[in-house]
Amino acid sequence: MKKVLVAMSGGVDSSVSAALLKDKGYEVAGATMCLGVSSGDGPKKCCGPREIEDARKVCAALGIRHYVFDFSEDMESLVIANFVSEYSRGRTPNPCIECNRHLKFRILLKKARALGFDSIATGHYARIAEREGQHFLQRPADRKKDQTYFLYCITRDDLRTTLFPLADYTKQEVRQLARQYRLPVAEKPESQDICFVPEKGLHEFLSARLPAVAPGDIVDTEGRVLGRHRGICFYTIGQRQGLGISAPKPLYVTALDAVTNSVVVGEKKALKAAGLVCGNFNFLVREIPQRVHAQIRYRHKAQPCSYTISGNSARIFFDEPQEALTPGQSVVLYDGDTVLGGGIIEKVCTCENN
């Protein structure tokens, strides 16, 4: 009987994961990470009292132990600080990936091992396959809920001690299992927003964290000034609405220049890019085939491409130009259903400068 610590957020997916593992004969315990943060309108909890209590009720219903770990300082220093810093540089970060990288699959995994657990498990929709002694991260049965894009940051060694019990289930089936297990969270709705951003929204959050944000010029691709912006952190690549400028043709944000504090706009064709350069690349396999598919955003269809790798950086060349590649976001490489690795987009190679 292996001991498994399940990361339990108080939601349906992680609760069903714990129930499935118990049914399979594992010795299971639940762990809820308390990630308390402060916002401008008062205290707000990512995994606050309600979520902790929901997870506790599920553990009580399943007859398993429940731990609560205070990771609030780690959340602040490793996830939120990075999130704010990236926006201040005109980049668009993905905090869910950083949370997985630092909290779930490093700090929580270390805590689990210290407590004598063999593995950790989460409610992510993903699969780990084993072939010839190697472990691979793969897409799950429910392609609509596929979360492998957020999981490329797990180290290759840690795949061996990670379980994804929902690999073979659809979201609808998981909801039905929650009812069959009579879990108290069976009808609980899903959470979609960034957990630490207050209800007033991202603008309010960044304004409180970056009080010295400076306005600047909105310029076209030729450098002509078309208007003024409120601060580059409030704009994203591909944005069309809310620019406050008029032009004979629709204009989109094509670049955010932190050096000149400029928002660059252009026609939609200017959003096309032939490739990208990514850094901090995490390899999940020993060898990567030369022809792969790259996914540049969650829910974006992976596109055929080739690549070159130097150290922990990769340069990716798409067969067809891609739209709205965004520095700060992640690119993940796939070979069929298998995740090969991924990194953070550092530079976009336009069709002209590729």
C-alpha positions, -999 to +999 in steps of 0.1 A: +000+000+000+016+033-011+010+065+008-003+094-014-008+130-004-035+146-025-034+184-031-070+193-023-084+227-032-119+220-019-131+216-055-147+186-073-117+174-092-092+171-064-119+156-041-128+128-067-091+122-072-087+114-034-118+091-035-105+072-066-071+066-050-087+054-018-108+030-038-077+016-055-062+008-021-038+036-016-032+051+019-045+086+012-044+119+030-055+154+018-035+186+019-048+221+014-024+249+007-033+281+024-021+308+000-035+339+018-027+372+001-038+408+006-053+431-020-063+467-020-098+461-008-089+439+022-078+404+028-085+378+002-077+341+004-068+319-025-074+288-004-093+306+023-116+294+051-143+282+028-120+261+006-102+247+036-135+238+052-148+222+020-116+201+017-119+191+054-155+180+049-145+159+019-116+142+039-140+135+068-165+120+044-138+098+029-123+089+063-088+103+055-065+127+072-064+164+062-034+187+065-034+224+060+000+240+050+006+278+051+024+286+019+014+323+019+049+336+020+060+313-009+030+324-029+039+360-024+076+357-032+075+331-059+043+336-078+027+370-071+060+390-071+069+374-105+034+381-118+037+418-110+073+421-122+065+406-155+036+430-162+058+459-153+082+448-181+054+446-206+051+408-205+021+387-198+029+359-173+010+327-165+007+324-127-008+290-128+023+276-143+045+293-117+022+280-089+027+244-103+064+249-107+072+262-073+044+253-049+027+221-059+055+202-076+084+215-055+074+227-020+044+205-015+062+175-030+091+181-006+067+184+023+050+151+013+083+133+012+093+147+046+060+133+060+067+098+046+044+099+015+055+080-016+037+103-041+016+133-045-016+135-066-036+164-080-069+169-098-053+180-130-066+165-163-034+148-175-018+114-178+015+099-168+026+069-188+055+045-182+075+029-209+108+010-204+114+025-170+107+061-182+077+082-173+060+106-197+035+134-193+006+129-218-027+144-227-058+130-209-090+114-222-109+147-219-093+169-245-115+199-236-101+198-200-065+190-210-042+208-185-008+195-197+000+230-209+002+241-173+023+210-162+054+211-185+073+226-156+074+193-136+108+178-135+114+145-153+124+128-121+093+140-102+070+124-128+078+091-111+062+102-078+032+122-093-003+108-099-031+122-120-062+100-111-085+118-136-065+108-167-092+085-180-123+106-171-142+135-186-154+164-165-190+151-168-179+117-155-160+133-126-190+153-116-211+121-116-185+103-096-186+131-070-224+124-067-219+087-064-193+092-037-218+116-020-191+142-017-202+175-001-187+195-030-204+175-058-223+205-071-197+231-064-190+253-095-156+256-110-132+286-103-120+303-135-103+335-125-067+341-112-071+333-075-052+362-060-067+390-082-096+407-064-131+410-078-124+445-090-101+430-116-065+430-128-063+468-134-071+474-097-046+448-086-018+461-107-025+497-098-021+488-061+011+469-067+026+493-092+018+528-080+045+544-101+031+532-134+039+559-160+018+568-190+034+569-224+029+570-261+009+547-283+028+545-316+023+527-349+049+503-364+066+533-381+070+552-348+043+578-353+025+588-321-012+580-323-022+586-287-014+580-250-015+549-228-021+545-191+009+522-185+022+493-205+012+468-178-025+474-186-022+462-222-017+428-239-005+416-273-035+413-297-057+438-278-080+459-299-105+474-276-098+502-251-069+518-269-086+552-271-073+559-306-090+563-340-077+550-373-092+542-408-085+505-401-087+483-369-055+485-349-041+459-325-014+459-299+016+443-316+043+450-290+049+465-256+083+483-253+094+487-217+126+505-227+107+534-244+075+529-224+056+526-256+026+506-268+030+496-304-001+491-326-006+479-361-030+461-385-039+425-378-013+412-402+014+427-380+005+402-353+018+373-374+051+359-363+073+332-379+088+319-347+099+327-312+128+323-287+120+308-253+141+304-222+141+284-190+133+253-211+123+222-191+130+189-208+106+160-200+121+135-224+157+125-232+154+131-269+131+154-289+123+146-325+131+172-351+095+177-361+071+186-333+040+206-325+041+237-303+012+251-282+016+288-275-015+293-252-039+273-232-067+260-255-047+270-285-043+242-311-007+229-312+010+239-345+037+220-365+071+234-362+109+227-361+134+240-336+169+245-325+181+242-288+210+258-271+214+251-234+181+258-218+169+280-246+150+271-278+142+288-310+110+276-326+101+280-363+064+275-372+054+260-406+028+287-408+031+321-391+012+324-358-008+352-344-003+372-311+027+354-297+032+369-263+064+372-243+059+359-207+035+332-218+048+296-222+053+275-253+050+237-249+062+211-273+043+179-281+050+147-300+014+134-305+000+132-270+033+133-252+047+165-237+083+170-246+090+201-226+084+238-226+097+272-217+088+309-214+086+330-245+113+357-245+113+370-280+090+370-310+105+366-345+084+385-370+081+373-406+104+402-415+132+395-390+132+358-390 
